[in-house]
Amino acid sequence: MDEAEFVGKEVIDGLSVYHVIGARSVQQELPEGVPAEVADDLPLQQSDSTYHLYVSTSDFLPRRLLAETSIRWKTSSAEAPSAEDTRVEPVYMKSTDNFLDYNVSVTIELPYAP
């Protein structure tokens, strides 16, 4: 994370947790050797993410991670590509990961492959 801030203590599913909010921004860079006439119109990816991390106050293990990410594209001239360019439609993703069990055996059964 580029930045993080402690929010406070909360209770999730009866478990006391510390709540931390963080963020990260990543700007794609042009590969070396791209000709200038190509670089001007080449869409570059910009992603911005926000994270909510919940860590157990008793054992300091992560218990939940909420992530929100937006991805958009800009040209090297910092202008957004035209709306007709289907390669550059903005994307938004949101996920919640719960970490329920630690030190528990996991069995993964693979599907039958003839």
N, CA, C and O atoms as CSV, one atom per row, in Angstrom:
chain,resi,resn,atom,element,x,y,z
A,1,MET,N,N,0.835,-1.174,0.000
A,1,MET,CA,C,0.000,0.000,0.000
A,1,MET,C,C,0.881,1.239,0.000
A,1,MET,O,O,1.932,1.263,0.641
A,2,ASP,N,N,0.454,2.256,-0.714
A,2,ASP,CA,C,1.179,3.522,-0.728
A,2,ASP,C,C,0.940,4.307,0.552
A,2,ASP,O,O,1.811,5.040,1.019
A,3,GLU,N,N,-0.239,4.143,1.106
A,3,GLU,CA,C,-0.594,4.847,2.332
A,3,GLU,C,C,-1.536,3.969,3.132
A,3,GLU,O,O,-2.280,3.176,2.556
A,4,ALA,N,N,-1.516,4.098,4.453
A,4,ALA,CA,C,-2.396,3.313,5.309
A,4,ALA,C,C,-2.760,4.142,6.536
A,4,ALA,O,O,-1.985,4.982,6.994
A,5,GLU,N,N,-3.955,3.886,7.055
A,5,GLU,CA,C,-4.437,4.629,8.214
A,5,GLU,C,C,-5.198,3.686,9.140
A,5,GLU,O,O,-6.068,2.938,8.692
A,6,PHE,N,N,-4.874,3.721,10.412
A,6,PHE,CA,C,-5.577,2.926,11.413
A,6,PHE,C,C,-6.905,3.610,11.710
A,6,PHE,O,O,-6.933,4.786,12.074
A,7,VAL,N,N,-8.011,2.874,11.555
A,7,VAL,CA,C,-9.342,3.428,11.767
A,7,VAL,C,C,-9.794,3.216,13.208
A,7,VAL,O,O,-10.347,4.124,13.828
A,8,GLY,N,N,-9.559,2.021,13.739
A,8,GLY,CA,C,-9.964,1.723,15.106
A,8,GLY,C,C,-10.280,0.247,15.262
A,8,GLY,O,O,-9.986,-0.564,14.384
A,9,LYS,N,N,-10.888,-0.091,16.399
A,9,LYS,CA,C,-11.284,-1.469,16.670
A,9,LYS,C,C,-12.752,-1.647,16.331
A,9,LYS,O,O,-13.565,-0.745,16.535
A,10,GLU,N,N,-13.083,-2.834,15.804
A,10,GLU,CA,C,-14.458,-3.179,15.448
A,10,GLU,C,C,-14.696,-4.631,15.825
A,10,GLU,O,O,-13.777,-5.344,16.229
A,11,VAL,N,N,-15.943,-5.054,15.687
A,11,VAL,CA,C,-16.295,-6.450,15.916
A,11,VAL,C,C,-16.923,-6.983,14.637
A,11,VAL,O,O,-17.893,-6.422,14.127
A,12,ILE,N,N,-16.356,-8.080,14.123
A,12,ILE,CA,C,-16.886,-8.741,12.929
A,12,ILE,C,C,-17.187,-10.181,13.310
A,12,ILE,O,O,-16.299,-10.913,13.747
A,13,ASP,N,N,-18.424,-10.581,13.145
A,13,ASP,CA,C,-18.846,-11.948,13.467
A,13,ASP,C,C,-18.388,-12.362,14.867
A,13,ASP,O,O,-17.941,-13.491,15.068
A,14,GLY,N,N,-18.498,-11.453,15.827
A,14,GLY,CA,C,-18.141,-11.742,17.202
A,14,GLY,C,C,-16.662,-11.688,17.504
A,14,GLY,O,O,-16.260,-11.975,18.632
A,15,LEU,N,N,-15.830,-11.328,16.529
A,15,LEU,CA,C,-14.382,-11.291,16.696
A,15,LEU,C,C,-13.914,-9.835,16.714
A,15,LEU,O,O,-14.251,-9.063,15.817
A,16,SER,N,N,-13.143,-9.464,17.726
A,16,SER,CA,C,-12.590,-8.114,17.817
A,16,SER,C,C,-11.440,-7.983,16.819
A,16,SER,O,O,-10.537,-8.819,16.786
A,17,VAL,N,N,-11.483,-6.924,16.005
A,17,VAL,CA,C,-10.475,-6.723,14.964
A,17,VAL,C,C,-10.018,-5.271,14.921
A,17,VAL,O,O,-10.740,-4.355,15.314
A,18,TYR,N,N,-8.777,-5.091,14.423
A,18,TYR,CA,C,-8.285,-3.762,14.079
A,18,TYR,C,C,-8.661,-3.503,12.626
A,18,TYR,O,O,-8.559,-4.399,11.788
A,19,HIS,N,N,-9.094,-2.285,12.326
A,19,HIS,CA,C,-9.499,-1.914,10.967
A,19,HIS,C,C,-8.483,-0.911,10.427
A,19,HIS,O,O,-8.249,0.139,11.025
A,20,VAL,N,N,-7.883,-1.252,9.286
A,20,VAL,CA,C,-6.894,-0.400,8.628
A,20,VAL,C,C,-7.363,-0.144,7.203
A,20,VAL,O,O,-7.769,-1.072,6.503
A,21,ILE,N,N,-7.308,1.113,6.773
A,21,ILE,CA,C,-7.660,1.474,5.393
A,21,ILE,C,C,-6.377,1.876,4.680
A,21,ILE,O,O,-5.558,2.615,5.227
A,22,GLY,N,N,-6.208,1.387,3.461
A,22,GLY,CA,C,-5.029,1.724,2.685
A,22,GLY,C,C,-5.368,1.962,1.234
A,22,GLY,O,O,-6.473,1.653,0.787
A,23,ALA,N,N,-4.426,2.507,0.504
A,23,ALA,CA,C,-4.641,2.795,-0.916
A,23,ALA,C,C,-3.350,2.564,-1.687
A,23,ALA,O,O,-2.251,2.596,-1.134
A,24,ARG,N,N,-3.522,2.331,-2.981
A,24,ARG,CA,C,-2.374,2.152,-3.876
A,24,ARG,C,C,-2.771,2.612,-5.267
A,24,ARG,O,O,-3.861,2.300,-5.747
A,25,SER,N,N,-1.884,3.354,-5.912
A,25,SER,CA,C,-2.073,3.795,-7.296
A,25,SER,C,C,-0.892,3.332,-8.128
A,25,SER,O,O,0.261,3.429,-7.706
A,26,VAL,N,N,-1.195,2.825,-9.324
A,26,VAL,CA,C,-0.144,2.347,-10.222
A,26,VAL,C,C,-0.414,2.904,-11.620
A,26,VAL,O,O,-1.522,2.790,-12.143
A,27,GLN,N,N,0.607,3.502,-12.210
A,27,GLN,CA,C,0.522,4.036,-13.571
A,27,GLN,C,C,1.434,3.210,-14.464
A,27,GLN,O,O,2.635,3.115,-14.209
A,28,GLN,N,N,0.874,2.614,-15.504
A,28,GLN,CA,C,1.664,1.848,-16.462
A,28,GLN,C,C,2.593,2.788,-17.214
A,28,GLN,O,O,2.225,3.922,-17.521
A,29,GLU,N,N,3.792,2.314,-17.508
A,29,GLU,CA,C,4.749,3.118,-18.265
A,29,GLU,C,C,4.983,2.495,-19.634
A,29,GLU,O,O,4.832,1.287,-19.818
A,30,LEU,N,N,5.352,3.333,-20.582
A,30,LEU,CA,C,5.641,2.851,-21.931
A,30,LEU,C,C,6.901,1.995,-21.935
A,30,LEU,O,O,7.883,2.321,-21.268
A,31,PRO,N,N,6.867,0.899,-22.689
A,31,PRO,CA,C,8.099,0.109,-22.844
A,31,PRO,C,C,9.143,0.922,-23.612
A,31,PRO,O,O,8.803,1.803,-24.403
A,32,GLU,N,N,10.400,0.618,-23.371
A,32,GLU,CA,C,11.470,1.320,-24.086
A,32,GLU,C,C,11.406,1.005,-25.575
A,32,GLU,O,O,11.048,-0.102,-25.978
A,33,GLY,N,N,11.755,1.986,-26.371
A,33,GLY,CA,C,11.854,1.777,-27.805
A,33,GLY,C,C,10.556,1.949,-28.581
A,33,GLY,O,O,10.527,1.690,-29.784
A,34,VAL,N,N,9.479,2.381,-27.925
A,34,VAL,CA,C,8.222,2.597,-28.650
A,34,VAL,C,C,8.349,3.899,-29.439
A,34,VAL,O,O,8.663,4.940,-28.861
A,35,PRO,N,N,8.109,3.856,-30.756
A,35,PRO,CA,C,8.229,5.070,-31.571
A,35,PRO,C,C,7.251,6.153,-31.094
A,35,PRO,O,O,6.144,5.847,-30.652
A,36,ALA,N,N,7.667,7.401,-31.187
A,36,ALA,CA,C,6.864,8.530,-30.695
A,36,ALA,C,C,5.483,8.580,-31.344
A,36,ALA,O,O,4.502,8.902,-30.674
A,37,GLU,N,N,5.392,8.266,-32.640
A,37,GLU,CA,C,4.082,8.334,-33.317
A,37,GLU,C,C,3.117,7.269,-32.795
A,37,GLU,O,O,1.902,7.448,-32.867
A,38,VAL,N,N,3.644,6.174,-32.276
A,38,VAL,CA,C,2.805,5.128,-31.674
A,38,VAL,C,C,2.496,5.490,-30.222
A,38,VAL,O,O,1.374,5.288,-29.757
A,39,ALA,N,N,3.472,6.015,-29.518
A,39,ALA,CA,C,3.337,6.307,-28.092
A,39,ALA,C,C,2.249,7.332,-27.807
A,39,ALA,O,O,1.584,7.251,-26.774
A,40,ASP,N,N,2.055,8.294,-28.706
A,40,ASP,CA,C,1.064,9.344,-28.453
A,40,ASP,C,C,-0.344,8.805,-28.295
A,40,ASP,O,O,-1.127,9.349,-27.516
A,41,ASP,N,N,-0.681,7.749,-29.014
A,41,ASP,CA,C,-2.036,7.212,-28.977
A,41,ASP,C,C,-2.156,5.896,-28.221
A,41,ASP,O,O,-3.248,5.337,-28.127
A,42,LEU,N,N,-1.057,5.397,-27.685
A,42,LEU,CA,C,-1.084,4.117,-26.989
A,42,LEU,C,C,-1.737,4.270,-25.619
A,42,LEU,O,O,-1.260,5.052,-24.797
A,43,PRO,N,N,-2.833,3.527,-25.357
A,43,PRO,CA,C,-3.469,3.655,-24.043
A,43,PRO,C,C,-2.614,3.028,-22.942
A,43,PRO,O,O,-2.118,1.910,-23.082
A,44,LEU,N,N,-2.453,3.766,-21.854
A,44,LEU,CA,C,-1.700,3.300,-20.695
A,44,LEU,C,C,-2.662,3.095,-19.536
A,44,LEU,O,O,-3.578,3.891,-19.329
A,45,GLN,N,N,-2.453,2.041,-18.796
A,45,GLN,CA,C,-3.363,1.685,-17.711
A,45,GLN,C,C,-3.025,2.443,-16.427
A,45,GLN,O,O,-1.861,2.538,-16.038
A,46,GLN,N,N,-4.054,2.979,-15.780
A,46,GLN,CA,C,-3.937,3.613,-14.466
A,46,GLN,C,C,-4.877,2.854,-13.542
A,46,GLN,O,O,-6.076,2.776,-13.812
A,47,SER,N,N,-4.354,2.296,-12.458
A,47,SER,CA,C,-5.222,1.592,-11.514
A,47,SER,C,C,-5.114,2.245,-10.140
A,47,SER,O,O,-4.027,2.590,-9.677
A,48,ASP,N,N,-6.264,2.402,-9.507
A,48,ASP,CA,C,-6.350,2.974,-8.168
A,48,ASP,C,C,-7.129,1.998,-7.304
A,48,ASP,O,O,-8.243,1.602,-7.649
A,49,SER,N,N,-6.535,1.611,-6.174
A,49,SER,CA,C,-7.165,0.626,-5.294
A,49,SER,C,C,-7.279,1.166,-3.880
A,49,SER,O,O,-6.419,1.905,-3.400
A,50,THR,N,N,-8.374,0.772,-3.223
A,50,THR,CA,C,-8.589,1.067,-1.812
A,50,THR,C,C,-8.777,-0.262,-1.100
A,50,THR,O,O,-9.486,-1.141,-1.591
A,51,TYR,N,N,-8.144,-0.408,0.055
A,51,TYR,CA,C,-8.214,-1.654,0.809
A,51,TYR,C,C,-8.722,-1.386,2.222
A,51,TYR,O,O,-8.383,-0.374,2.837
A,52,HIS,N,N,-9.536,-2.305,2.722
A,52,HIS,CA,C,-9.951,-2.324,4.122
A,52,HIS,C,C,-9.461,-3.656,4.676
A,52,HIS,O,O,-9.941,-4.718,4.278
A,53,LEU,N,N,-8.507,-3.594,5.591
A,53,LEU,CA,C,-7.929,-4.798,6.180
A,53,LEU,C,C,-8.386,-4.891,7.633
A,53,LEU,O,O,-8.305,-3.923,8.390
A,54,TYR,N,N,-8.868,-6.077,8.004
A,54,TYR,CA,C,-9.330,-6.335,9.369
A,54,TYR,C,C,-8.445,-7.422,9.958
A,54,TYR,O,O,-8.388,-8.536,9.438
A,55,VAL,N,N,-7.750,-7.091,11.055
A,55,VAL,CA,C,-6.786,-7.990,11.682
A,55,VAL,C,C,-7.253,-8.292,13.102
A,55,VAL,O,O,-7.598,-7.379,13.852
A,56,SER,N,N,-7.266,-9.570,13.470
A,56,SER,CA,C,-7.695,-9.995,14.799
A,56,SER,C,C,-6.846,-9.343,15.888
A,56,SER,O,O,-5.619,-9.316,15.792
A,57,THR,N,N,-7.504,-8.817,16.928
A,57,THR,CA,C,-6.771,-8.191,18.029
A,57,THR,C,C,-6.110,-9.231,18.930
A,57,THR,O,O,-5.175,-8.907,19.662
A,58,SER,N,N,-6.583,-10.476,18.884
A,58,SER,CA,C,-6.033,-11.493,19.782
A,58,SER,C,C,-4.811,-12.211,19.215
A,58,SER,O,O,-3.873,-12.500,19.958
A,59,ASP,N,N,-4.802,-12.504,17.916
A,59,ASP,CA,C,-3.673,-13.257,17.352
A,59,ASP,C,C,-2.995,-12.545,16.187
A,59,ASP,O,O,-2.048,-13.076,15.606
A,60,PHE,N,N,-3.470,-11.347,15.839
A,60,PHE,CA,C,-2.906,-10.503,14.776
A,60,PHE,C,C,-2.922,-11.162,13.400
A,60,PHE,O,O,-2.106,-10.821,12.543
A,61,LEU,N,N,-3.840,-12.100,13.179
A,61,LEU,CA,C,-3.988,-12.724,11.865
A,61,LEU,C,C,-5.020,-11.939,11.051
A,61,LEU,O,O,-6.011,-11.467,11.608
A,62,PRO,N,N,-4.801,-11.796,9.758
A,62,PRO,CA,C,-5.808,-11.128,8.928
A,62,PRO,C,C,-7.103,-11.943,8.918
A,62,PRO,O,O,-7.065,-13.171,8.835
A,63,ARG,N,N,-8.234,-11.270,9.002
A,63,ARG,CA,C,-9.524,-11.953,9.022
A,63,ARG,C,C,-10.414,-11.558,7.855
A,63,ARG,O,O,-11.264,-12.344,7.436
A,64,ARG,N,N,-10.235,-10.354,7.324
A,64,ARG,CA,C,-11.050,-9.926,6.182
A,64,ARG,C,C,-10.279,-8.871,5.405
A,64,ARG,O,O,-9.588,-8.031,5.981
A,65,LEU,N,N,-10.412,-8.930,4.086
A,65,LEU,CA,C,-9.820,-7.927,3.212
A,65,LEU,C,C,-10.866,-7.521,2.181
A,65,LEU,O,O,-11.339,-8.349,1.403
A,66,LEU,N,N,-11.218,-6.254,2.183
A,66,LEU,CA,C,-12.114,-5.700,1.168
A,66,LEU,C,C,-11.252,-4.877,0.215
A,66,LEU,O,O,-10.448,-4.054,0.652
A,67,ALA,N,N,-11.419,-5.099,-1.073
A,67,ALA,CA,C,-10.624,-4.369,-2.065
A,67,ALA,C,C,-11.538,-3.797,-3.129
A,67,ALA,O,O,-12.436,-4.478,-3.624
A,68,GLU,N,N,-11.303,-2.542,-3.477
A,68,GLU,CA,C,-12.015,-1.881,-4.580
A,68,GLU,C,C,-10.963,-1.301,-5.504
A,68,GLU,O,O,-10.077,-0.563,-5.072
A,69,THR,N,N,-11.069,-1.643,-6.782
A,69,THR,CA,C,-10.089,-1.189,-7.761
A,69,THR,C,C,-10.784,-0.620,-8.983
A,69,THR,O,O,-11.728,-1.214,-9.505
A,70,SER,N,N,-10.318,0.521,-9.431
A,70,SER,CA,C,-10.796,1.079,-10.695
A,70,SER,C,C,-9.600,1.148,-11.636
A,70,SER,O,O,-8.499,1.541,-11.252
A,71,ILE,N,N,-9.854,0.754,-12.879
A,71,ILE,CA,C,-8.806,0.754,-13.897
A,71,ILE,C,C,-9.316,1.581,-15.071
A,71,ILE,O,O,-10.417,1.361,-15.576
A,72,ARG,N,N,-8.510,2.519,-15.484
A,72,ARG,CA,C,-8.860,3.338,-16.644
A,72,ARG,C,C,-7.598,3.546,-17.476
A,72,ARG,O,O,-6.493,3.226,-17.037
A,73,TRP,N,N,-7.771,4.073,-18.650
A,73,TRP,CA,C,-6.648,4.238,-19.560
A,73,TRP,C,C,-6.522,5.693,-19.962
A,73,TRP,O,O,-7.512,6.415,-20.089
A,74,LYS,N,N,-5.272,6.108,-20.161
A,74,LYS,CA,C,-4.970,7.445,-20.677
A,74,LYS,C,C,-3.871,7.288,-21.713
A,74,LYS,O,O,-3.130,6.305,-21.700
A,75,THR,N,N,-3.769,8.247,-22.598
A,75,THR,CA,C,-2.656,8.241,-23.544
A,75,THR,C,C,-1.468,8.924,-22.879
A,75,THR,O,O,-1.617,9.527,-21.817
A,76,SER,N,N,-0.298,8.836,-23.490
A,76,SER,CA,C,0.893,9.444,-22.898
A,76,SER,C,C,0.760,10.957,-22.801
A,76,SER,O,O,1.480,11.594,-22.033
A,77,SER,N,N,-0.154,11.538,-23.572
A,77,SER,CA,C,-0.392,12.980,-23.474
A,77,SER,C,C,-1.371,13.301,-22.351
A,77,SER,O,O,-1.808,14.445,-22.223
A,78,ALA,N,N,-1.729,12.288,-21.520
A,78,ALA,CA,C,-2.610,12.418,-20.350
A,78,ALA,C,C,-4.072,12.644,-20.726
A,78,ALA,O,O,-4.881,13.016,-19.876
A,79,GLU,N,N,-4.410,12.422,-21.980
A,79,GLU,CA,C,-5.802,12.536,-22.383
A,79,GLU,C,C,-6.434,11.157,-22.416
A,79,GLU,O,O,-5.788,10.172,-22.772
A,80,ALA,N,N,-7.705,11.096,-22.039
A,80,ALA,CA,C,-8.430,9.830,-22.103
A,80,ALA,C,C,-8.665,9.483,-23.568
A,80,ALA,O,O,-9.013,10.367,-24.351
A,81,PRO,N,N,-8.487,8.226,-23.962
A,81,PRO,CA,C,-8.768,7.822,-25.343
A,81,PRO,C,C,-10.252,8.030,-25.676
A,81,PRO,O,O,-11.085,8.170,-24.781
A,82,SER,N,N,-10.558,8.048,-26.941
A,82,SER,CA,C,-11.939,8.296,-27.367
A,82,SER,C,C,-12.866,7.187,-26.893
A,82,SER,O,O,-12.435,6.051,-26.696
A,83,ALA,N,N,-14.134,7.516,-26.712
A,83,ALA,CA,C,-15.133,6.562,-26.231
A,83,ALA,C,C,-15.356,5.434,-27.232
A,83,ALA,O,O,-15.824,4.363,-26.845
A,84,GLU,N,N,-15.037,5.642,-28.498
A,84,GLU,CA,C,-15.221,4.613,-29.521
A,84,GLU,C,C,-14.158,3.512,-29.434
A,84,GLU,O,O,-14.332,2.434,-30.002
A,85,ASP,N,N,-13.083,3.779,-28.738
A,85,ASP,CA,C,-11.996,2.814,-28.622
A,85,ASP,C,C,-12.373,1.788,-27.553
A,85,ASP,O,O,-12.254,2.063,-26.359
A,86,THR,N,N,-12.829,0.597,-27.984
A,86,THR,CA,C,-13.324,-0.423,-27.049
A,86,THR,C,C,-12.210,-1.052,-26.219
A,86,THR,O,O,-12.499,-1.754,-25.250
A,87,ARG,N,N,-10.945,-0.821,-26.569
A,87,ARG,CA,C,-9.844,-1.362,-25.781
A,87,ARG,C,C,-9.705,-0.646,-24.443
A,87,ARG,O,O,-8.997,-1.129,-23.559
A,88,VAL,N,N,-10.355,0.471,-24.282
A,88,VAL,CA,C,-10.066,1.332,-23.138
A,88,VAL,C,C,-11.276,1.613,-22.254
A,88,VAL,O,O,-11.321,2.643,-21.582
A,89,GLU,N,N,-12.253,0.716,-22.243
A,89,GLU,CA,C,-13.403,0.924,-21.380
A,89,GLU,C,C,-12.964,0.811,-19.919
A,89,GLU,O,O,-12.220,-0.107,-19.574
A,90,PRO,N,N,-13.413,1.730,-19.051
A,90,PRO,CA,C,-13.036,1.656,-17.634
A,90,PRO,C,C,-13.560,0.372,-16.989
A,90,PRO,O,O,-14.599,-0.157,-17.383
A,91,VAL,N,N,-12.829,-0.115,-16.000
A,91,VAL,CA,C,-13.181,-1.341,-15.295
A,91,VAL,C,C,-13.246,-1.028,-13.803
A,91,VAL,O,O,-12.428,-0.266,-13.287
A,92,TYR,N,N,-14.217,-1.615,-13.116
A,92,TYR,CA,C,-14.332,-1.465,-11.666
A,92,TYR,C,C,-14.497,-2.851,-11.064
A,92,TYR,O,O,-15.340,-3.630,-11.508
A,93,MET,N,N,-13.693,-3.157,-10.053
A,93,MET,CA,C,-13.770,-4.467,-9.399
A,93,MET,C,C,-13.877,-4.267,-7.894
A,93,MET,O,O,-13.294,-3.345,-7.323
A,94,LYS,N,N,-14.638,-5.156,-7.272
A,94,LYS,CA,C,-14.791,-5.123,-5.822
A,94,LYS,C,C,-14.751,-6.565,-5.325
A,94,LYS,O,O,-15.413,-7.434,-5.892
A,95,SER,N,N,-13.977,-6.826,-4.267
A,95,SER,CA,C,-13.910,-8.183,-3.738
A,95,SER,C,C,-13.876,-8.146,-2.210
A,95,SER,O,O,-13.421,-7.181,-1.596
A,96,THR,N,N,-14.374,-9.231,-1.624
A,96,THR,CA,C,-14.302,-9.443,-0.180
A,96,THR,C,C,-13.710,-10.820,0.054
A,96,THR,O,O,-14.231,-11.823,-0.434
A,97,ASP,N,N,-12.622,-10.861,0.801
A,97,ASP,CA,C,-11.977,-12.131,1.147
A,97,ASP,C,C,-12.038,-12.296,2.652
A,97,ASP,O,O,-11.573,-11.437,3.400
A,98,ASN,N,N,-12.620,-13.416,3.097
A,98,ASN,CA,C,-12.684,-13.739,4.510
A,98,ASN,C,C,-11.703,-14.860,4.810
A,98,ASN,O,O,-11.679,-15.875,4.113
A,99,PHE,N,N,-10.902,-14.680,5.835
A,99,PHE,CA,C,-9.928,-15.681,6.257
A,99,PHE,C,C,-10.480,-16.322,7.518
A,99,PHE,O,O,-10.392,-15.747,8.603
A,100,LEU,N,N,-11.048,-17.510,7.377
A,100,LEU,CA,C,-11.820,-18.116,8.458
A,100,LEU,C,C,-11.019,-19.083,9.311
A,100,LEU,O,O,-11.137,-19.061,10.536
A,101,ASP,N,N,-10.219,-19.917,8.705
A,101,ASP,CA,C,-9.519,-20.966,9.445
A,101,ASP,C,C,-8.026,-20.904,9.178
A,101,ASP,O,O,-7.585,-20.725,8.043
A,102,TYR,N,N,-7.263,-21.056,10.242
A,102,TYR,CA,C,-5.812,-21.153,10.141
A,102,TYR,C,C,-5.389,-22.473,10.773
A,102,TYR,O,O,-6.027,-22.958,11.708
A,103,ASN,N,N,-4.313,-23.047,10.258
A,103,ASN,CA,C,-3.768,-24.314,10.771
A,103,ASN,C,C,-4.784,-25.447,10.690
A,103,ASN,O,O,-4.829,-26.315,11.561
A,104,VAL,N,N,-5.599,-25.433,9.638
A,104,VAL,CA,C,-6.578,-26.495,9.400
A,104,VAL,C,C,-6.219,-27.128,8.062
A,104,VAL,O,O,-5.977,-26.425,7.082
A,105,SER,N,N,-6.187,-28.448,8.024
A,105,SER,CA,C,-5.865,-29.139,6.781
A,105,SER,C,C,-6.922,-28.846,5.723
A,105,SER,O,O,-8.114,-28.751,6.017
A,106,VAL,N,N,-6.465,-28.709,4.509
A,106,VAL,CA,C,-7.350,-28.450,3.384
A,106,VAL,C,C,-7.182,-29.575,2.377
A,106,VAL,O,O,-6.059,-29.933,2.019
A,107,THR,N,N,-8.292,-30.132,1.923
A,107,THR,CA,C,-8.263,-31.167,0.901
A,107,THR,C,C,-8.935,-30.606,-0.353
A,107,THR,O,O,-10.088,-30.176,-0.327
A,108,ILE,N,N,-8.194,-30.626,-1.423
A,108,ILE,CA,C,-8.741,-30.163,-2.706
A,108,ILE,C,C,-8.879,-31.365,-3.606
A,108,ILE,O,O,-7.904,-32.055,-3.906
A,109,GLU,N,N,-10.113,-31.609,-4.036
A,109,GLU,CA,C,-10.363,-32.733,-4.929
A,109,GLU,C,C,-10.434,-32.226,-6.357
A,109,GLU,O,O,-11.244,-31.361,-6.690
A,110,LEU,N,N,-9.576,-32.777,-7.187
A,110,LEU,CA,C,-9.564,-32.386,-8.592
A,110,LEU,C,C,-10.678,-33.111,-9.335
A,110,LEU,O,O,-10.994,-34.258,-9.016
A,111,PRO,N,N,-11.268,-32.457,-10.314
A,111,PRO,CA,C,-12.299,-33.131,-11.100
A,111,PRO,C,C,-11.685,-34.247,-11.940
A,111,PRO,O,O,-10.500,-34.217,-12.269
A,112,TYR,N,N,-12.500,-35.213,-12.273
A,112,TYR,CA,C,-12.047,-36.320,-13.090
A,112,TYR,C,C,-11.716,-35.843,-14.494
A,112,TYR,O,O,-12.511,-35.144,-15.122
A,113,ALA,N,N,-10.554,-36.217,-14.983
A,113,ALA,CA,C,-10.138,-35.864,-16.338
A,113,ALA,C,C,-9.871,-37.148,-17.093
A,113,ALA,O,O,-8.909,-37.855,-16.792
A,114,PRO,N,N,-10.714,-37.466,-18.079
A,114,PRO,CA,C,-10.537,-38.731,-18.824
A,114,PRO,C,C,-9.264,-38.756,-19.634
A,114,PRO,O,O,-8.980,-39.746,-20.308
